[in-house]
Amino acid sequence: MGRGYGRVMNASGNPRPTGVGAQPLRVFLLDDHEVVRRGVRILLEAEPDLEVVGESSSAKEAVRRIPALRPDVAVLDGRLPDGSGIEVCRQVRSLDPSIRALILTSFDDDESLFSAIMAGAQGYVLKQTGGEDLVDAVRRVGRGQSLLDPAVTHRVLERVRVGAPRDPALGG
């Protein structure tokens, strides 16, 4: 058999896994910045086990396209001009809970983080993460694992331990 015979190649010319149970993880990208979408697409499609099946620059379009394409993982920008990836996550997962969501954002405020968790996102990663870490995050979320950026994990654990601030007027 010649080299590369019977192999399926991705857009970067790298072999994709083939055979029973070797389907690549299907990924959808949502970000309002074209350069970010292109960069993430190039990064993910360089991996033999990842395939970008669609992308969008708006929340409205993503809510329509994601359920139709049925990706394994939707990588969603936290904030968009016409909404948020968090709301897209909530809407898509209400239609198809098998679609896993990874929020990729530059905002590390607590309210966004907790809103993402409550919307059903399996992961929350800051955009300043490295390329290898993002690829790993997509794979982990695709395998059903939960993932929080190490920079925000401490705050989540602290909020769970301490709980929400109590209002003294309510006797708490």
Secondary structure, 3 states (H helix, E strand, C coil): CCCCCCCEECCCCCEECCCCCCCCEEEEEECCCHHHHHHHHHHHHCCCCEEEEEEECCHHHHHHHHHHHCCCEEEEECEECCEEHHHHHHHHHHHCCCCEEEEEECCCCHHHHHHHHHHCCCEEEECCCCHHHHHHHHHHHHCCCCEECHHHHHHHHHHHHHCCCCCHHHCC
